[in-house]
Amino acid sequence: MYMGKDALLGASKMILLLQDMAIKVGDPMVATVGKLVIVPGTSNVIPGMVRFSIDLRHCDENILEAFEEDVKKRFAKLAFEEGLHYSFPCYMKSVAVPMDKTLQEELLQICEDKEIPCLSMVSGAGHDAQNFAEHIPTALLFVPSIAGISHNPLEDTKIEDLVAGVEVLTEFMRRWAY
C-alpha cells in the first residue's frame, strides 16, 4: 500500500478538502463534485488516473474567483504531497445573473399581502431566467420542495404550496398587466 501512488486516494482527499473549504466560506457558496471517472476502474488495480467535475457557485463573482484560486493552490499542494500529477482545466464558466429587484420586491409584497410565508434566496442553479435577464426585467418564484430535495427524482411539493405559488404568480401577472 505504501509504495503505490493512488490517484483515487488523492482525489478523495481533494473532494473532502473542497467540501471543508465551501463549508468554511458558508452560504451561498456551493461546491459540488458530480462526476467521477476512475481509470482503470477495476477492483484489484490501484487507480492511476481520476478525473472529477467540480461545480462552484456563489452570487459574488469576487468571492467565487478567490475561492477557485484557493482551491487550485490547495489541490496542487495536496497533489505534490501525494506524488501525483494534477491539472485543473475549466470547461465552462458562467457569471451570476442578478434578478430584477423591483420584480422581486413585488413578489415579496404579494406574499405579505396574502400572508403566505416566504423568503428571498439566491438560486445557485442555472435557470432559463439567466438568459431572459440579459434582455428584460426578470425574477424567479420558487415553491418549497418537501425536505428541501430538488433536482432529484425524489423531489415533491405539497399541493397547498403549489396552490400558493399559483396564487402569487396570478396576482403578480394581474398587477403587471393592469
Stockholm file with secondary structure:
# STOCKHOLM 1.0

chainA/1-178         MYMGKDALLGASKMILLLQDMAIKVGDPMVATVGKLVIVPGTSNVIPGMVRFSIDLRHCDENILEAFEEDVKKRFAKLAFEEGLHYSFPCYMKSVAVPMDKTLQEELLQICEDKEIPCLSMVSGAGHDAQNFAEHIPTALLFVPSIAGISHNPLEDTKIEDLVAGVEVLTEFMRRWAY
#=GR chainA/1-178 SS CTTSCCHHHHHHHHHHHHHHHHHHHCTTCEEECCCEEEESCCTTSCCSEEEECCEEECSCHHHHHHHHHHHHHHHHHHHHHHTCCCCCCCCCCCCCCCCCHHHHHHHHHHHHHTTCCCCCCCCCSCCTHHHHHTTSCCCCCCCCCGGGCCSSTTCCCCHHHHHHHHHHHHHHHHHHHC
#=GC SS_cons         CTTSCCHHHHHHHHHHHHHHHHHHHCTTCEEECCCEEEESCCTTSCCSEEEECCEEECSCHHHHHHHHHHHHHHHHHHHHHHTCCCCCCCCCCCCCCCCCHHHHHHHHHHHHHTTCCCCCCCCCSCCTHHHHHTTSCCCCCCCCCGGGCCSSTTCCCCHHHHHHHHHHHHHHHHHHHC
//
